[in-house]
């Protein structure tokens, strides 16, 4: 996500926090992704260790949207621990913005509405 203060809030959830490692020091891709519950209300969990995400945002306090370059954009429900496919293919899938009111996601040169 672009280094923009308006997007900073999209990387924040009141309930969960994303913790991750880096593929390498020169690489912005994230791996070893852990979803930690800040309130203790839900168990902490870890995404599959094969997932290497480029960007992520919180659609709301429990729905994490992330991209895997060349594979797609996915949504992870941190409460139910279920992952759903938003879009798949071979594009870059660079997440640019998300509007929590209209539930529209902008990636690459595309805008789509997310239903959950």
C-alpha positions in Angstrom: 0.0 0.0 0.0 1.3 3.4 -0.8 3.0 5.3 2.0 0.0 7.5 2.6 -1.4 8.4 6.0 -5.0 7.9 4.8 -4.2 4.2 4.2 -2.5 3.8 7.6 -5.9 3.2 9.3 -6.6 0.3 6.8 -3.7 -1.6 8.4 -5.4 -1.3 11.8 -8.0 -3.5 13.5 -9.4 -2.9 17.0 -9.4 -6.6 17.7 -6.5 -8.2 15.8 -2.9 -7.4 15.0 -0.9 -8.8 12.1 2.7 -9.9 12.9 5.0 -11.2 10.2 8.5 -11.8 9.1 10.2 -10.7 5.9 11.2 -13.1 3.1 14.5 -11.2 3.1 15.9 -7.8 4.2 15.6 -6.5 0.6 12.2 -7.9 0.0 8.9 -6.3 1.1 7.0 -9.5 0.9 5.7 -10.9 4.3 5.8 -14.5 5.5 5.3 -16.3 8.8 2.0 -14.4 9.3 0.4 -14.5 12.7 -2.9 -13.0 13.6 -2.9 -12.0 17.3 -6.1 -11.1 19.2 -5.5 -7.9 21.1 -8.5 -8.5 23.4 -7.9 -12.1 24.3 -11.5 -12.8 23.2 -10.4 -15.0 20.3 -7.4 -17.4 19.9 -4.3 -16.2 18.1 -3.7 -18.0 14.8 -1.2 -18.4 12.1 -1.7 -18.4 8.3 -0.3 -21.3 6.3 3.4 -21.0 6.2 3.4 -21.2 2.4 1.6 -17.8 2.2 3.9 -14.9 1.2 1.8 -11.7 1.0 2.8 -8.4 -0.5 0.2 -6.1 1.0 -2.7 -6.3 3.5 -5.6 -4.2 4.8 -8.3 -4.7 7.3 -11.8 -4.5 5.7 -13.2 -4.2 9.2 -12.0 -5.4 12.6 -12.1 -9.1 11.7 -11.7 -9.4 7.9 -8.1 -9.3 6.6 -7.7 -8.7 2.8 -4.2 -9.6 1.4 -2.6 -10.2 -1.9 -0.1 -12.7 -3.2 1.6 -11.4 -6.3 0.8 -13.5 -9.4 -1.8 -15.5 -7.5 -4.7 -13.3 -6.3 -6.4 -11.4 -3.5 -7.9 -13.2 -0.5 -9.9 -12.4 2.5 -9.3 -14.1 5.9 -11.9 -14.0 8.6 -9.8 -13.9 11.8 -12.8 -14.9 14.0 -13.9 -18.0 12.0 -10.4 -18.7 10.5 -11.9 -19.1 7.0 -10.2 -17.8 3.9 -12.1 -16.9 0.8 -10.9 -16.0 -2.7 -11.7 -12.5 -3.9 -9.9 -12.8 -7.3 -7.3 -15.2 -8.7 -5.1 -15.1 -11.7 -1.6 -14.0 -12.7 -1.8 -10.2 -12.3 0.2 -8.2 -9.8 -2.8 -7.6 -7.5 -1.2 -4.5 -5.9 -3.7 -3.3 -3.3 -4.1 0.5 -3.7 -7.0 1.5 -1.5 -10.2 0.2 0.2 -13.3 2.2 1.2 -14.9 0.7 4.3 -18.1 2.5 3.7 -18.8 1.3 0.2 -16.7 -1.9 0.5 -14.8 -1.1 -2.7 -11.3 -2.4 -3.2 -8.9 -0.8 -5.6 -6.0 -2.9 -7.0 -3.8 -2.5 -10.0 -6.1 -0.6 -12.4 -9.3 -2.3 -11.2 -12.0 -1.4 -8.6 -14.3 -4.1 -7.3 -16.9 -4.4 -4.5 -16.3 -6.9 -1.7 -19.2 -8.8 -0.2 -18.9 -10.5 3.2 
